[in-house]
Amino acid sequence: MAPAEVDLVLPCLNEAAALPWVLGRLPDGVRAVVVDNGSTDGSAEIAGRLGATVVSCELRGYGAACHAGLLAATASVVAFLDADASLDPRQLVRVTEPVLSGRFDLMLGRRRPVSREVWPWHLRLANAELARRIRRRTGVRLYDLGPMRAARREALLGLGLVDRRSGYPLETVVKAADAGWRIAEVEVDYLPRSGRSKVTGTPLGAVRAVKDMTKVLSA
């Protein structure tokens, strides 16, 4: 079997219902690296049966799972995607191709909700404010900090990312911008997720996310 062009890191916490759909839609040349972050619903076993490389991450946190997947990856380009079926893996090429071709160093998927119910107004408003602050901090014209993104593995490791919670994607963008990376975004469909968001699905999770991201922007 030829080595994968892209390793797709899928942070996973109790996504048994979504994993078959997600893993069944991987583009050619993409290897799934499912990072189990303490699931109790058999997610790791399901991922393994479906052919994914499964990594266990005992330290809880979105950033911890993402970074564990980055360390476990072997392909030259690494992509990230939530495992909750809110984004279609078949659209992953939109963020990986510009990196593989060398046109950009970091590509992000700008979410376009397929219906009004997918993205409640208060979360859209919060994301718009975060994007505004990112533009002001970095000068990069981004309008979303979505969970689909891709970059070269060695370059990502070279950023020295330290956040292990919900500030990890933001730290990636900020440090990449400070390093002079070519950064862009492309539209991707935003679908109804399977289950509740692990970051913003609870009041405590939302508060933690705000604190994590404020800390990154203030650094």
C-alpha positions as CSV (number, residue, x, y, z in Angstrom):
1,M,0.0,0.0,0.0
2,A,1.4,3.4,-1.0
3,P,2.0,5.9,1.9
4,A,-0.7,8.4,2.5
5,E,-0.3,11.9,1.0
6,V,-2.3,13.3,3.9
7,D,-2.9,12.2,7.5
8,L,-6.3,13.3,8.8
9,V,-6.3,13.9,12.5
10,L,-9.8,13.3,14.0
11,P,-10.0,14.2,17.7
12,C,-12.7,11.9,19.1
13,L,-14.7,11.9,22.3
14,N,-17.8,9.6,22.1
15,E,-18.4,9.8,18.4
16,A,-19.5,6.2,17.8
17,A,-22.6,7.3,15.8
18,A,-20.7,9.7,13.5
19,L,-17.5,7.7,12.8
20,P,-18.9,5.3,10.2
21,W,-20.1,8.2,8.0
22,V,-16.9,10.2,8.5
23,L,-14.5,7.4,7.9
24,G,-16.5,6.2,4.9
25,R,-16.0,9.5,3.1
26,L,-12.3,9.9,3.1
27,P,-10.7,11.0,-0.2
28,D,-8.1,8.9,-1.9
29,G,-4.6,9.3,-0.4
30,V,-5.9,10.2,3.0
31,R,-5.2,8.1,6.2
32,A,-7.4,8.6,9.2
33,V,-5.7,9.1,12.6
34,V,-8.5,8.9,15.2
35,V,-7.3,10.2,18.5
36,D,-9.5,8.8,21.3
37,N,-9.7,11.3,24.1
38,G,-11.4,9.1,26.7
39,S,-14.5,7.8,24.9
40,T,-16.8,5.5,26.7
41,D,-19.1,4.5,23.8
42,G,-16.7,2.2,21.9
43,S,-15.5,4.9,19.5
44,A,-11.9,3.6,19.4
45,E,-13.0,0.1,18.6
46,I,-15.3,1.2,15.9
47,A,-12.6,3.4,14.3
48,G,-10.1,0.5,14.4
49,R,-12.6,-1.9,12.7
50,L,-13.1,0.7,10.0
51,G,-9.4,0.9,9.2
52,A,-8.3,4.0,11.0
53,T,-5.1,4.3,12.9
54,V,-6.2,4.8,16.5
55,V,-4.2,6.8,19.0
56,S,-5.1,7.1,22.7
57,C,-4.7,10.5,24.4
58,E,-5.2,10.4,28.2
59,L,-4.8,14.2,28.7
60,R,-8.3,15.6,28.1
61,G,-8.7,18.6,25.8
62,Y,-9.2,19.4,22.1
63,G,-5.7,20.7,21.7
64,A,-4.2,17.7,23.5
65,A,-6.0,15.3,21.1
66,C,-5.0,17.4,18.0
67,H,-1.3,17.5,19.1
68,A,-1.2,13.8,19.9
69,G,-2.5,13.1,16.3
70,L,0.1,15.5,14.9
71,L,2.9,13.6,16.7
72,A,1.5,10.3,15.5
73,A,1.2,11.4,11.9
74,T,3.8,10.4,9.3
75,A,2.5,12.1,6.1
76,S,4.1,15.3,5.0
77,V,0.8,17.1,5.1
78,V,-1.6,16.9,8.1
79,A,-5.2,17.9,8.2
80,F,-7.6,18.2,11.1
81,L,-11.3,17.6,11.2
82,D,-13.9,17.1,13.9
83,A,-15.2,13.6,14.1
84,D,-18.9,14.6,14.7
85,A,-20.0,14.6,11.0
86,S,-20.4,18.4,11.0
87,L,-18.0,18.7,8.0
88,D,-17.8,16.4,5.0
89,P,-14.4,14.7,4.5
90,R,-15.1,14.6,0.8
91,Q,-14.5,18.4,0.8
92,L,-11.1,17.9,2.6
93,V,-9.3,18.4,-0.8
94,R,-10.3,22.0,-0.7
95,V,-7.9,22.6,2.2
96,T,-5.2,20.0,1.4
97,E,-4.6,20.6,-2.3
98,P,-3.3,24.2,-1.9
99,V,-0.9,23.0,0.7
100,L,0.2,19.9,-1.3
101,S,0.8,22.1,-4.3
102,G,2.8,24.6,-2.3
103,R,0.5,27.6,-2.9
104,F,-0.3,28.1,0.8
105,D,1.2,27.0,4.1
106,L,-2.0,26.9,6.1
107,M,-5.5,26.5,4.7
108,L,-8.7,26.6,6.7
109,G,-12.3,25.7,5.9
110,R,-14.7,28.6,6.2
111,R,-18.0,27.1,7.3
112,R,-21.1,27.8,5.3
113,P,-24.1,26.4,7.2
114,V,-26.5,24.3,5.1
115,S,-29.4,25.6,7.1
116,R,-30.1,28.2,9.7
117,E,-30.5,25.6,12.5
118,V,-27.0,24.3,12.0
119,W,-25.3,27.3,13.5
120,P,-27.3,29.2,16.1
121,W,-27.1,33.0,15.9
122,H,-25.2,33.5,19.2
123,L,-22.5,31.1,18.1
124,R,-22.2,32.8,14.7
125,L,-21.9,36.2,16.4
126,A,-19.2,34.9,18.8
127,N,-17.3,33.4,15.8
128,A,-17.6,36.7,13.9
129,E,-16.1,38.6,16.8
130,L,-13.3,36.1,17.2
131,A,-12.5,36.4,13.4
132,R,-12.5,40.2,13.7
133,R,-10.0,39.9,16.6
134,I,-7.8,37.5,14.6
135,R,-7.7,39.9,11.6
136,R,-6.7,42.8,13.9
137,R,-4.1,40.7,15.7
138,T,-2.5,39.0,12.6
139,G,-3.5,41.0,9.6
140,V,-4.7,37.8,7.9
141,R,-8.1,38.1,6.2
142,L,-9.9,35.2,7.9
143,Y,-13.6,35.1,8.6
144,D,-13.9,31.8,10.5
145,L,-11.8,29.7,12.8
146,G,-13.3,26.4,11.6
147,P,-12.1,22.9,12.6
148,M,-11.1,21.9,9.1
149,R,-7.5,22.9,8.3
150,A,-4.3,21.6,6.8
151,A,-0.6,22.4,6.8
152,R,2.8,20.6,6.5
153,R,3.6,18.4,9.5
154,E,7.2,19.5,10.2
155,A,6.2,23.2,9.9
156,L,3.4,22.7,12.4
157,L,5.7,21.0,14.8
158,G,8.1,23.9,14.4
159,L,5.5,26.4,15.7
160,G,5.9,25.0,19.2
161,L,2.2,25.0,20.0
162,V,1.5,24.8,23.7
163,D,-2.2,25.1,24.2
164,R,-3.9,21.8,24.9
165,R,-7.5,22.9,25.1
166,S,-9.8,24.9,22.8
167,G,-7.2,27.6,22.0
168,Y,-5.1,25.2,19.9
169,P,-6.6,26.2,16.5
170,L,-6.3,29.9,17.3
171,E,-2.7,29.5,18.5
172,T,-1.9,27.7,15.2
173,V,-3.2,30.7,13.2
174,V,-1.5,33.3,15.4
175,K,1.9,31.6,15.4
176,A,1.7,30.8,11.7
177,A,0.9,34.4,10.9
178,D,3.8,35.6,13.2
179,A,6.1,33.3,11.3
180,G,5.1,34.8,7.9
181,W,3.1,31.8,6.6
182,R,0.8,32.1,3.6
183,I,-2.7,31.6,5.1
184,A,-6.0,31.4,3.4
185,E,-9.5,30.0,3.8
186,V,-12.0,28.3,1.4
187,E,-15.7,27.7,1.9
188,V,-16.9,24.2,3.1
189,D,-20.4,23.0,4.0
190,Y,-21.3,23.1,7.7
191,L,-23.7,20.2,8.5
192,P,-25.8,19.2,11.5
193,R,-23.4,17.7,14.0
194,S,-23.9,14.3,15.6
195,G,-24.4,15.0,19.3
196,R,-23.5,18.1,21.3
197,S,-20.4,20.2,20.8
198,K,-17.6,19.3,23.3
199,V,-16.4,22.9,23.3
200,T,-19.5,25.2,23.1
201,G,-22.2,22.7,23.8
202,T,-22.3,23.5,27.5
203,P,-22.0,26.8,29.4
204,L,-18.8,25.6,31.1
205,G,-17.3,24.6,27.8
206,A,-18.2,28.0,26.2
207,V,-16.6,29.8,29.2
208,R,-13.4,27.7,28.9
209,A,-13.2,28.3,25.2
210,V,-13.5,32.1,25.6
211,K,-10.8,32.0,28.3
212,D,-8.5,29.8,26.2
213,M,-8.8,32.0,23.1
214,T,-8.5,35.3,25.0
215,K,-5.2,34.0,26.5
216,V,-3.8,33.2,23.1
217,L,-4.8,36.5,21.6
218,S,-3.2,38.3,24.6
219,A,0.1,36.5,24.3
